Amino acid sequence: MKIVLMDLWTDANKGDEALQGGLISMLRDKHRKAKLVGVFRFGLNEFEDAKPEIQKTLGLLDEAHGGLRKTLYAGSNALKLKGAVHLLFSLYSFAELLVLLAMYKLGLRALVPAKFRIVMDDIHTADAVVWKGKNFRSYGGLGGINRQATLLIAGVISRVLNPRVFCVNASIWNMNSGVERWMVKSVLNFCQSVCVRDAGSLVAAKALGIKNYFFAHDLSFYYLNILASKEKVKREKGAMALTITKWGSAKANEQYIKSVVAAVLALVDKGITDVYVVPQVIRVAEANDVLIERLNADIKASGKSCVVHNIEEELTIPQLMQYYARCSVLVGTRMHSCVFSRFVGTPFVGIAYDDGPKWDILREFWPKDLIVPYGVSEADLVEKSLRAYTNGPALIKASEAAFSELPAHSYKNVRDI
């Protein structure tokens, strides 16, 4: 048996690494003799450049390829092209791909360049193609249509080459653009089944007209449950964790900075002496240097004894979990950092940096009012952070019944495969 996993992504986002680890682990448990072949979102043109940031997932697969569409995601290529130039490159990459697919389907396989033909053959001959779903949202305008196409192209490729396509772990937003709604609906309905990972997406899938959809919890729960069982929690008195990002407008980011700094200072007043800024995602776009500078300056001005540890090296998932485990509370702006934290028994306040339904994943097991918006006021985040810190053991205990069911339920992602 051969199973192809489509649209795998970078391990630099540890949430994605956990998702991919969960999916691969499930398939290994269900089909022990199956050959698992990964096709990454990084194009064949830059697959070698991308390998440093996909090593963990590569190690779990039997074979791996770059994607069939040219990309500029990896290393020095990342974010190089912008605006109209990027759009032109994207249109070229789609046109080239469609020509190659047409040649393959029309029986001109021998004319398809060998490196593309090998990937197409693997997809075409697979017993099942598992497409790792995306956050499907509206972007608006021509650029939005192009971006939607980049999210959907793996599903199109899969269905053109193989009728046995299963989409797993998708989030579907309420979309304003009629064109983008049609695109997402059309491609998802190519699939044998579509598994969504959060309550909001379940509602959106029905409204969108997706035919064969169902719900299963996030893939990461399965993988993290395996890893968490190997971790020993070592609390460090006076430690807290912080995951940050930079999102939206300058005004929104400024309010976010003020609120996070205020929350940390309030926790320092309650005995926090070490703040660990944990790199849940290793990407340039994740940096928020202004927040770190402001935090250090305000702690110094307060005269309090507290050290901010800005961890810059890339950590493995077990190392991340150890950082969360040593802390008494997490103020987390990455959704999966909150999941990681709960697995090691650390309470959290989640800051939802966007309006996506993926934040419902946390609401399945955690108090809804401890998931706050990116523009949260200083007073509100201070109150929520202090509550998570002072009532942490009670919050963990209250969440245990719901949380303990999630790893087994997430296995339903592969029910049809």
N, C-alpha and C positions, 0 to 999 in steps of 0.2 A: 504493500500500500504506500502511496506517495501523497503527501499533503503539502500544498504550497501556501505559505503565509505571505500575503500581499501587504505592501505599504508599511513595512516596519520602519521605525524611526530611530533617532539617536538615543544613546545611553546617557548623554549629557543631561537630559531631563530624567531624573531618577524615578519620577512617576511613570514615564513611558517605559523605562527599563523594567519596572515592576509589572506593568501591564503585559509586556512582551514575555517576561519570565513566567507570569501566570498562565498565559495562553499556551506557551510551549510545554509547561509542566502538566497542564490539563490534558493536552493531546498525547503526551508521553504516557500519562496514567491510563488514558482511555484506549490508545492504540499503540501498544508497547513495541510492536515491530515496524511501525510506520517510519518511512523516511520523511524527515521534515526539511523542506527547502524554503529558505527565506528570500523574498524579493524586497529590497529596501526602497524607500522613497528617494534616496540619493541615486542619481542617474548613473548608468554605466560609465559615462564620461568622467565621473569623479569618485567612483566607488573606492578606488585605492586611497584617495585622499581622505575619504570618510572613515576608513577602517579604525583609526585611533579612537574615534568616539562611538564605535559600535562593538567594541571587543567583547563585552559581556554577553550581549545577545548572540553574536557570532559563535561564541563558545558553546551555546546551547543547541545550535542547529547542526544538521548533517551536511548541509550545503547552502551556499548563499550567493546571491547575485545583486548587482545594482539594478535600478529600475530602467524601464525601457524609454522613458522620456528624459531628455537632457535636463540637468538641473544645475543650479549654482547655489548650493547650500553649505558645502563643506569648507572648513579651513579658511584660507585667504579669499576664497570665492564668495563666502557668505555675505549677503547683503551688498554686494559690490554694485549691482545694477539697480537703478531706481527709475521711477516714472515711466516715460514713454519708451526709453531704451529697454527697460525690463519687460515691458509689455510686448515689444517687438521680439525680444528673445523668446518669450513664452509662446507667442504665436508660432514662431519658427519651430520650436521644439514640439508643439502639438501637431503641426503640419507634417513634420518629418515622421513622427510616430504613426500618424494615420496612414501615411504612404506605406510604411513598413508592415503595418497590420494588414492592409489591403493586399499587398504582395503575398504575404503568408497565407491569407485566406483564399486567394485566387489560385493557389497551387504553384506560386512562383517562389517557393521556399528556398530554393537554391540561390536565388538572387538576394536574399536577405543576408546582410553581413553576419558572419559566424557568431559573434558575441551576442547579437540580438536574437539570432535563431535559437541558440541554446536556451535562453530564458523563455522564449515563446514555446519551445518544445516542452519544457518543464511544466509550464502552466497548462498547455493543451493536453498533456498526458496525465495530469494529476487526477487522483480519485476524488479529491475535494480541494477547492481553493477557498482559503479563509482570509477574508479581507478585514483587517483591523480598522474598525470604524473611526471616524473623525468627529470633531466638534463642528457640525454642520450649522452654519449661521449665515445671516445676510450681511453682505458688505456694501452693496449698492453700486450703481454705475457700471461702466465697461470694465473697470478694474475689478469690481466685485464679481462680475461674471467670469473673468479670467481666473480670479482666485478660487472661485467655486469649482471651476474646471480642474484646477490643480488638486483639489481635495477629492474629486470624484473620478479622476482619470484611472486610478488603479482598479476601481470597480468596473469601469468600461472595458479596460484591457482584459480583466478576468472573464467577463461575460462574453466578449467577442471570441475568446479562445477556449472557453470551457463553460458548459451550462451549470456545473455544480459549484455555485458560488454562495458562500455564507458570510454575511456581514456580522461582526461581533463588536460589542463594547462601544456602540455609537452614542453620541449625544446629539439631539436634534433641537435646535432653537426655534422659537416662533420667528418666522422670516417675513420681512416686509416686501421684499422684491418678488413679484410674480414670476419673473424669469428664473430666478434662483430657486424658488419653490418648485417650479416645474422640473428644473435640472435634478434637484435632489430626489424628488419623488420618482422620476423616470429611472434614474440609475439604481436607487434602492429597490425598486420593484423588479429589477433584473435578477435580484438575488433570490435564492431558494427560501431564505429566511433572514430577518434582520433583528438582531438582539440589541436593545437599548439598555443603558446602564443606570438610568436615574428616572425618578417619577415624572419630572417635567417632560422628559423626552417621550415617555409613554403617552402622555396627552398629546404632544406635538405630532407624534407618528400617526396617531388616529386622525387628527385634524388634517394632516397632510395627505392622507389617503394611502399610506403604506399598507400593503396587503398582508404579508406574513411576518408580523412583528411580535416580539415578546420581550419580557423583562428579565434580566439577571444582573446581579450586583457586579460592580467593577472588577475586572480581571485581577487587579493588583491584590485584592484580599486573599486570593488563593496562594499567591507567591509569598506575600509577606507573612502569612500564617506559618509557612514552612520555615522562613528565616527567623521569625520572632521566637519560635520554639527553641532556637539555639542560643538566644541572647540572654545574658544575665544582667538584670537591672542593677545598676550601681548609682544610687542617687548621690548627688554632690550638693551639699548644703549651700543654699544661696545662689543656685544656678538657674538660669532661664534660657530658653531658646527663642530665636527670632528668625523668621524667613521673610524676605522682602522682595519687592519688585518695583518697577517704575511703569506706571500705566496711565493711559488717558491724557487729559489736558494738563497743562502746567498748573492750573488752579486746583484740579482734583489731586494732583500729586503733592502740592503744597499742603492741602488739608490732611492728606494721608500722612505726610511726614510729621506734621504737628501732633496728630493723634497718636501715632506710634511712639514718638518721643515722650509725650505726656504719660502714656501708659507705662513705659519702661521706668520713667522717673518715679511714678507712683509705686511700682513694684520694688524699686530700690529703697524707697521709704519703708517698705515692709520687710526688708532684709535681703533682697537680691544683691549679690556682690559680684556676680559674673554673668555677662550677657554673651551668649554664643550666637553669632550671626552665621547661620548654617547654610551652605550652598546646595540647596535642594535641586537647583537647575544651574548648570555651568554654561552660561551664554552671556555674551556682551550685553544683550538687551535686558538682562536681569539686574545689572548693576544699579544701585541707587546711592552713589557716593555722597550726595547731598545729605541724605538721611543719616548716614554713618558719621559724617562730619558734624552735623547738628547734634546728634546724640552725644558724641564725645564732648562737644563744647558745653552742652547744657549740664551734663554730669559733672564736668569740671567746675562750672560756675556754681553748682549747687553745694559744692564742698563735700559731697558724699563719696564714700569709698566704693567704687565699682569699676570693673575693667570690662571693656567691650572687646571681645575676641572676634575679629573679622576673619573667618576661616576662608582662605582663598584656594586651597588645594582641592582637587576633585576627590570626593570620598566615595567609597563603595556603599551599597545599600546597608550592609551590616554596620559599617562605620557611622553612617548617618543615624541609624537606629540607636547606636551607642551614645551619640551626642544627645538625642532626644531623651534617652533613658536616664541620663545623669541629671536632667533638668526637672524642676518642679512644675514648670508651666511653659507652654509654647504660645507665642503670639505669631500666628502663621498666615502668610499671604500666598502660600502655595497650597492648593487643595490636598495634594498627596502628602505634603509635610504633616498635615493634621492627621491623616490616616496612619502614617508611619508612627507618629507620636502616640496615638491611641493604642497601637499594637504593643508598645512598651509601657503602657500604663501612665502616660503623661497627659494631663488635661490640657486643653487648648482653647483659644479663641481664634476662630477662622475669619480672615478678612477677604471677602469675595471681591476680587478686583474686576470682575465683569458680571454681566447679568445672565450668564449661561446656566443651564439646568444642572450642570455637573456638581454644583454646590449642594444639590439635593442629596448627593451621596453621603455627605456629612450629616445632613438632617435626618437620615434614616436611623442614626444611633446616638446623636448628640443633641443637646438642647438647641432648639431653633434660634433662640435669641442670642446664643453665643456664636452665631454666624452673622457677621455684620458687613455692611457694604463698604466699599473702598473709601467713600466720602464720609465715613463715620465721624461723628463729632468727638472732640477730645474727651469731654465728660463721659460720653457713652462708652468709649473704648476703655477708659480708665476703670469705670465701674465693672465692665465685663471681665477685664483682665484680672482685677482684684478678686472677683468672685471665682474665676477659674483657679486662681492661685490658692485662695483660702479654703475653698470647698472641693479641691481637687479629688481627694479620696472618695468623697460621697458621689461626685459626678462620674467617676470611673465605675464605681459599684452600680450606680443606677443605669449605666449604659451597657452593662455586661451582657444582659440577656439578649438584647437586640444585636449587639456587636458580635457575639460569639456565633451567631447563625450565618454571618455574611460569607465567610470562606466557602462553606459547603454550598451556599446558594449561588455563588459566583460560578461554580462548576457548570451551571446550566447554560453558560455561554456556548458550550460545545455539545449541547444535547442533540442537535441535528446532524452532527458531523461524524 
